[in-house]
Amino acid sequence: MCGIAGIVALSANAPSPSRRALLRMVGALAHRGPDERGLYRDQRAGLAHARLSIIDIAGGQQPLSDPGGPAWIVFNGEIFNYVELREQLISLGHRFRTRSDTEVVIQAYRAWGEVAFKRMNGQWALAIWDASANRLILSRDRTGICPLYICNHQGQLHFASEIKAIFAANPAIPRALDPAGIDQTFTFWSSVPPQSVFQGITEIEPGHVRTYARGAVRDRAFWTPCYAPRSDEHRLPSAGCNDDVIDAVRSALEAATALRMVRSDVPVGSYLSGGLDSSLVAALGSRFAGRRFQTFSVRFTDAEYDETSYQRLMARTIASEHHELMVSRQDIAEVFPKVIYHTERPILRTAPAPLFLLSKLVRERGIKVVLTGEGADEMFAGYDVFREGKIRRFWGRQPASTRRAALLSRLYPYISRSPVHMQAIALKFFGHGISTPDAPGFAHSPRWRSTSAIKRLFSADMRAATSQADPVTELLDRLPPDFCRWTPLAQDQYLETKTLLAGYLLSSQGDRMLMAHSVEGRFPFLDDDVVELANSLPDACKLRILDEKHVLKRVTQSQAPSEIVTRKKQPYRTPNALCFVDRDAPPYVDEALSSASVRAANIFDPVAVERLRAKCQAHAHAGDGDLSNFDNMALVGVLSTQLLFQQFVADRPEAPRRLELSVDVDHQDVPGVYA
């Protein structure tokens, strides 16, 4: 992974990109690419790159030019099948100067145009500037592993891997939180691309390519998810998957992991949570390591969240060099402002904070690349929302049945204050809308409603700004044409992927926490072939009655101890609001949640925030850590939003440091060449 940035004049009378602005942008991305930095500039465009060198360390400097034409590229990510693509291009007559996947990308685009992105198996955000045609091409990988933001300001298009680089380019770029993005966040847990939480800044959608040329903009999807139709729902018996399907999934995951291990010129380690997904990935990764394999785990001083025994069991099984990091509530509170600086969005859980600390440990141990298990729950139906949806649909076909409603007791056994523990509340909470089990968004509606309750804390101005639109209605109005043909589980998987995968999981918990300490994450479960296979599987292979990730458990039986394969699901969770209301909470909490600060941001009502904080403090001081789900989400959401406002709206970017450039190409003073 790296950091990319750039400025392009969209019209002839727009100012040329400033060298100083480009240096400020790449300086703001130094954490993403500490190894090298480069710059390209002409009369219309400027490209900047901060490099984390993983492949072709000696020869992969960027920006990189196309030897067959006047095009330049800045690229963030990895193309795991670049060796195979390179051989295809050589057979077409292409010649290469480097061994990098970046050069393969730019030559593939010259050979195949936008079809090149369909051929690429990997994770990326990139920009190609064709100087002869005054054409800019922006592209992002299928599932949105790598981030890419854009901002049109006074005729100049600014783009970057992170929003802070756009703000650093020009102090005149307006900085304000966007009510629409905040509204989405306090509905879905994240803004949904192309929406961001900042006014005037949008996000390139996953699986899209956007072209700017001749005063026009074209945005197209080169990939969209496709699932098995309802007519195929009962292709396989409800007992589960046959051996051929299990072998196909195993082979696809082995190939995906092997690619992510061998396509690297530096050692690759693995995260190990102790759950099914990370255990399978670590087991497969250790087979292809070819050297001492390092694994990394988070432990918690709060026993409720700790999975140490399973982590150590798996580490012993694969004989890895295992590293552990113990995390307390105080640790989470201490680093939380830094976490928000890197997420660049509000969050409703503290889950990214331990991962921020873990990536620091990874880097300190000399590892630049780690495998992780992200994507398994989305692709193989591992989340409780999928089981919840199945139970509620079953119940909804006989709403008066108490036996069907009783199945709710099987949900969320790991949450002490789960609504299913209080029958009357559970029936009311999960029974809302139960008479319309075929409605789009049916499975997710309880989560969306419970999250939206936090909007009661909004200020009067924020309530007014968000009163004319409903994020759920807008989302459901943009469903793909085939949505109604998919099985209910496939519909639930699509919505989970659309709302949370790129915007929260891969961003706040994935790319941003890893790249905060210059570590690249690789995700075998999001390999193109694995995704296509998973989406084609019948529901019974993924959710067998209420057994989540059924096919993965079958695959993992030969890779991990039975204690891990058969253990009850325990999602990755962390202590939340209690981190910030203990008597020894860091001073910044008082400042961020003060009436003056809340009033200045004008997102929340100061009185409501103070009431919420006092309630949480009363629980903490009484030794009662059993806060409700609402209180936990609300306090973390308010605090993270306040920190976001302080860091990106109220504060100004620092002056750029002096940078050494490995690539420095400046054609701005050459008259007429790029006009």
N, C-alpha and C positions, 0 to 999 in steps of 0.2 A: 504494500500500500504506500501511497505517497500523498502529496497535496498538489492540486492544480488550481490555477487561477488565470484570469485574463480579462482584457478590455478590448472591445471591438466597436469602432465607430459605425453606427448603422446607417448613416447618411453622409453625403459628401461634405456637408457643412458642419458636421459634428467634430469636436476637437480630436486630435490624434491622442493615442494613449500616452500618458505620462510615464516616463521611466521611474520617477520617484513613487508614483502610485503603484506600479507593478512591484517594486521592491518592498513597499509596505505590505502588499498583499502576500507575497511569498514569505515575508518575515512573520506574518501572523499565522502561517502554517508550519512554522519551524518544527513543532512537535510531531507533525505527520511525516516530515522528511528531514532528519538531522544530518544525513550523509552528504548530500550535494544540493546545490541550487542552481537554476539556470533561467535565462531570459531570452526571449526573441521579441523583436519589435520592428514594425514597419509603419508606413503612414496611416494605415487603417486599423491595425491590430497589434496587440501585445499579448504574449503568452508567458506564464511564469510557472516554475515547477520546483517543488521541494521533494527531494528523493530519499526514500528508504530503500536502499539497494538490496535486492533479493535475488534477481536473475541477471546474469551478465554484469557482474559488479564492476568490471573494468571498462565495459564498453557501452553501457546502456544509459548514458547521460541524456537529459532532456532539457529544453525542447529538442525534438529530433526531426530532421527533415526527410522528406521522401526523395530518394535519389532519382526517381523517375519524373519529378515535377516540382513545382514551387509550393508544395504543401508542407506544413509543420504540424506536429502533434504534441500535446501534453496528455499524459495518461496516468491514471491512478488505478492500481489493481493488478490482476494477473489473468492471463489467458492460458488456461491449463492445457489446451490442445494446440498450443502455438507451434510445437514441433511438427505435428501433422499438417497444419495449415501451411507452414513454411515449405514443406516438401511439395505440396500441391502448387504453391506459387512458383517454386523453382522449376517445376515441370512446365509452367506457362511462360518461362523465360525470365522471371524475376531474379535479381541478384541482391545479396545482402551484405552489408558492411559490418553488422553486429550480430550477436547471438541473442539479442533481447526480444521479448514478446512484443515490445512497443513497435519495433520496426515491422514486425509481422502485421500488426494492426493497420498501420498506415498503408502498407503495400496491399493488404487485403482490401482495403477500402478503394484504392485505385483500381484494383482488378475487378471487384464485384459490386462496388457501390454499397448501398444500404443493406443488401443481402449479406454482406460480410458479417454484420452483427448477428444474424441468425446462425452463422456457422461457428461463432465463437462460443466456447464453453468456458465460462469464467466469471469473474466479478470485476466490474470496471465502472469508472466515470472518465470520460475523455472529451477532448476538444480537438478538432482538426480545422486548421485555417488554410484554405486554398487561396493564396494571394492573387493568383492570376484571374480567378473568377470572383474575387471578393465574397467568398462563401465560407460560412462558419457552420460546422457540424458538431453538435453536442449529443452524446449518447450515454445511457446508463444501463447497467446489467438488468437481467430479467426480474430478479426479486428485490433489487434495491439495496444490495450489500454496501455499495460505495455511494456516498452522498454527492449531490451536485445541485447548486443553487444559482439562480440568476436574478439580476436586477437591472432594469432599464432606467437610466438616469440621464436626462438631458441629451438624449440621442446616442449615448454610449451604453452598450450592453456589458455589464460586469458579470462574470461567472466565477465560481470558486467551490472548492470542496466543503468549505465551511463559511457560515455567514459572517463570522468575525473578519474574514479576509475582505469581504465586500465592504464592510463598514470601514476597514482600515484604508481602503483605496482612496476615499474622498470624504473628509469630514462633513461635506455638504449633503451627502446622501441622507435623506430623512430616516430617523430611527424611532419607531413607535411599535408597540404591540398591536397586532391585528385582532379586533374582536372576533372575526370569523374563525381565525386559527385558535384563539383561546376557547371559543365555544366548542369547537371540535375536540380540543384536548380534554375538556371537562365533560365530554360525552363518550369518546372512544378511547381515552387515555393518550391520544396523539392526534396531531393534525394529519390530514390525509393528503398526500401529494396530488395535485401541485400546490395546494394551500400550505403556507407556512405560518408561524406565529408572529411574523414581522410584516408590517405593511410594506408593500412594494417589492417584496422578495417572494419568489415562487421556487418550487422544487421541480426539477425534471422528474417526470414519472418513471418508475421502474419499467424496463422493457420498451422504452421509447427512444426515438431519435428525433432531434429537432434541427432544422436547417434554416439559416438566415442567409438570404441571397436576393439581390436586386430589389431591396426594399420589402420583400415578402418573408413571412415566417410560415414554415410548415412543420407540424408536429404529428408524428405517426407512431403507432405501436408496431414494433417489429416482432413482438411476442405477446400473447395473452394466454392466461391459463385456460385449460380445457379439461373437463372431467367426464367420467363415464356417465352416459345418460340413464334416466330412470329405467329404460327398457332393459338395461344390463344389470340392474340392481341385484337380481337373483341368479346371476350366471353361475355362481359357486354356492354350494350348500352352506347353510348357516353355521355348520360346525367349524368353519374357518377355511384357511387357505390350503391348497394342495401343495405337494412337494415342488412342483414346477414353479409355482409362484414364489415360494420361499427361496428356491435356488436363484430365481431371477433377481429378487431383491438383494440377496446376499452378493451376487456377482456385481450388481450395479454399485453397491456400496463399497465393495472391495476395489473396484476400478476407480471410483471417485476418490477414495482415500489414497490409493497408490499415486494417482496424479498429483495430489496435493502434497505428498511426501517427496516424490522424486523431482518435481519441477520446482526446484529451489536450489540455489547455490549456498545456502546457509542452513544450519540445523533447524528442524521443526520439532516442537514439543506439543503437548496437548493439555487442555483443561480437563479436570476430572472431578465432577461434582459428587459422584457416588450413585447417580441415577443410571437408568438404562442407556440413555442416548450417549452421554459422555463416556460411559464404560465401553460401549461398542466401538465408538470412534477411537478411543485410546488403544483398545485391543488391536484393531486393524492397523492403526498408525504404527504401533510397536513392531508389527510384522515387516513393515517396509522401511523402518528407520535406518537399518544398516549400521547403526552405532548406538551408543548408550542413549536410551529414550527418556526424556524428562517429562514428568507430569506435575501439574500444579493444582492445588485445591485451597478453597476457603473454608476455614473453621469458624465457629461462632462461640463466644462466651455464653450466649443464651442457648441452653440445651434444646429448646424447641426447634431451632433452625439448623442444628448441627448434624452433619452426616459423616463424621470422621471415620466411624468404624467401616462403613461401606467404601469410602475412599481408600483407606489403607488396605482393605481386602483386595480391591481391584489392582492397586499398585503392586501388591505382592504377587498377584496372579500373573501380571505381565512383566514382573521384575524391572520396573521402571525406577529411575532416579527421582524419587518423589519429594516435592517441596510443599510445605503447608504454611498458610498464613492465618493467624488467629485474629479475628475482628470483633471488636466490642461496639457497644452503642456509642461510646465516646469517639472511637475511631471514625465511625460513620458521620457523626456530627462535625468532626474536625475537618473532614475533606469535602463536605457537601457543597460549599461554594465553588470549589474547583470542579466538582462533578457537573454542576449547572453551567459553568463556563464552557465545558466541553459538550454537554448535551445540546446547548443552545435552544432549549425548550423547557417548559414546565414538566415535571414528572410527579406522579401520584404515589410512587413507591421509592424507597431508598435503595432498591435492589442494585442500581448501577454502582453505588459507592464501594462495596467490597470488590467489585470487578475492576474498578479504577485502581484500588490498592493492589489487587492481584497482578494486573498488567505491569505495575512497577516492579514487583518481585520477579516477574518473568524477564523483564529487561535486565535487571540486576544480575540474573543468572546467565546472561549472555545469549538469550534466545530472542530472535526477531519475529518468529512465526509460530503460531499455535493453532492446532485443530480444536474446534469446539462442536458441540452437539446442537447448536441452534438450527431450527427448521424442522427437526424431527416431529415435534408436536403438531405443527401446521400441516406437514405433508402426510403424516400417518395417524392423525386424529388422536393426539395425546392429551389435549386439554379437557378439563372438567366441563367446559362449556359445551363440548360435543356430547358428552354423556348426559348432561343436564337437558340439552335439546331433545335427545332421544327419549328420555323419561317424560318430559313435558308433552311431547307429541303423543306418546303412548297414553298418557293420562288424558290429554285433550280429546281423544276419541271417545272417552267415557268420563266426562268431567265429574260425575257424581260418585265415581269409584274411589273408595278409601284405600283399597288394596293397591291400586295403581299409584295413588298419591304417596303411599308409604315408601315407594321406591326412592323417593327423594332422600331418605335417610342414608343412602349409600354414597351421597355426595359429600365432598369436603371434610373427610374425617380428620384432617390435619389442622383444621382451623378451630380454635377453642370457642370462638363466638360465631360459629357457622349458623346461618338462619335455619338450617335443617334440624338443629338441636331443639328448636322451639317450634312445636308443630303448628300452632295457630299462626305464628308469624310466617312460617315456611309456606303454608297453604295460601296465605294472602300474597306473599312475595312472588312465588313461582306460579301462582294461579292467575296472575294478571295476564289477560289476553289468551287464556288457555283455550278458548272456543275457536280460535283461528290458527290451528297448528300449521297450516300451509302458507301462512303469510310470510313474505320475505323478511328476514331479520328476526324471526320468531325466537330462535335459540338465544340470540344476543340481547334481546330486548330487556330482560331483567338487569343485566350488567349495565347497559346504556342508561336505563332509568336510575339505577342506584348511583352511578357516577354523576349523572346530571343533577342529582339532588344537591351537589356542592354549589351549584349556581345560585342557590339561596343566599350564598355569601357575597354575590356580586354587588358592586356599587350600583347606585341608581343609573348612572351613565352607562355602565356596562350592560345592565339589563335592557336599557333602551336601545343600545347599539346592536344587541343580539335578538331583539324581539321580533324582527321581521323575517327571520329565516330559521329553519329547523334542520340541524345537521343530519339527523336520521333520514328525514324526507329527501333531502338533497342527495344523500348517499344512495338511497334505494331507487331514486329516479334515474340514476346513472348505471344501473346494473347492466351487464352484457346481455345481448339478445338471447343467448342460449341458457341463461340462468334458470328459467322455468323448466328446462328439460333435464337439469341435473337432479341427482338424488338430494334429499334433505341434508344428508351429511355433507355432500359436496358443496351445497349452498352455504352451509355453515363454515366449511373450510375456506371457501372463497372470501367470505366477509371477514374472517379472522385474518387472513393474509392481507386483504386490502386495507384494513384499518390498523393493524398492529405490527405486522412483520417488519416492514421497512421503517415505519415511522417511530416505533418504540423499540422492539426487540433488537433489530439489527443496528439501529442508530444509538439509542440511549444505553443499551446494554452491550452492544457489539462493537461496531466500528469506533465510536467515540471514546469508549473507555479503554479500548486497546490502543488506539492511535494517540491517546493522551500521553502515553509513554513509548511511542514509536514501536508498537508491536502490531503485526499483521495477523488478522484472524482468517482462517480458512474453514469452510463449512461443507463437509461432504454431503450432508443431507440436502443441500441446496444445489448440488450438481445438476446440470441440465437433464441428463439422462435419468437420474434418480427422481427428480421432480416429475418428469413426464410419466415415468413408470408408476409412481405413487398416485398420481392423479387418475391414472387409467384403471386402478385396482377397484374391484367391487368393495362395497362398504364393509362386508363381513371380514375382509382381510385387515381392515384398519380398526374398526370398532365391532368386535364380536360380542353381541349382546351388550354388556357394559365393560368388556375387557378392552381397554384402550391399547393402541399400537400392537395389536395382536401379532401381526406378521413380524414386527421387529423383535418381539419377545422370542418368537420361534428362531429367528436368525441368531439372536444373542445367546441362545442356549449352549452353543458350541464355543462361545467366546468369553463368557463370564461365569462366575460362580452362581449357583442356583439361588443363593441368598439375595443377589442383586436382581436376577431375572424375575423372581417371584415376589419381591418386596412390594408392599402397597405404595402407590404413587405418592411421592412427597415433592411437590414442585419447589424450585429454588425460591426461597423466601428469606426476608430479613426483618429485623425490628424496624419499626417506622416512626410514628409520632413520638414515642417515648425517648427517642434519641435526642430530642430537642426541648424537652420540658423538665428534665432533671435539674436539680439545683445547681449542678456544675455545667450546665449547657454553655456553649461558647458565647461570648458577648455579641457576635454578629446576629444571633437570633433575636435578641432584644431590639437591636437596631432595625432589622428587616421587618419585624412585626409591630413596630411602634405605630401609634396612630398617625404620626406625621409621615412616616414612610409609606404606610398603606394609603393614606390620602393622596400622596404625591403620585403614586402609580395609578390610582383611580381604577383599579380592577376590582377590588373588594371593598366591602363596607367596613370601616375601622371598628365599629361597635360589635359587629358580628364576628370579626376576627378575634377581638379581645375576649369575647364570650367563649369562643371555641378554645382558645389557648388556655383560659382559666379552667375550663372543664378538663382538659387534658392534664394540666398541672395538678389539679386536685386528685386525679386518679394516681398520678405518679407519686405525689407526696404521701398519699395514703398507702402506698405499696401495692396498689391495685393496677397491674399492667394490662388488664383485660379491656382494652379500648375497643370500641365498635369499629367495624370496617369503614363506616362513614367518617368517624373522627380521625382515623389513621390517614385515609386518603385526603381528607380535607386539609388537615394541618400540613402534610407534606406538599400538597398541591399549592396551597397559599404561600408557604415559605419559598418553594422553588420559583414560583412566579415573581415574588418580590425580589429574590436574588437575581433573576433574569433581568428584571427592569433596572436594577441598580447597575449591573455589569454592562448591559448593552444599550440602554437608553439614556440613563442618567450620566454614565461615565463616558469619557472620550478615549479613543485608542492611544496607546503609547507611541512615541516617536520610533521610527524603525532603527534597528541596530545596523551597523555596518555589516554587509554580507559579502562573502567570497563566492563568486560565481564560477561554476565549472563550464557552463555554456553561456555565452554572452554575444548574441547576434543582434546588431542594430542597423537596420536599413532605413531608418526614418529620414536620414538626410540625403537619400538617393532620390533625386527628383524624377517623377513621372513613371517610375518602374511599377508601382502598385496603385496608380491612380485609376 
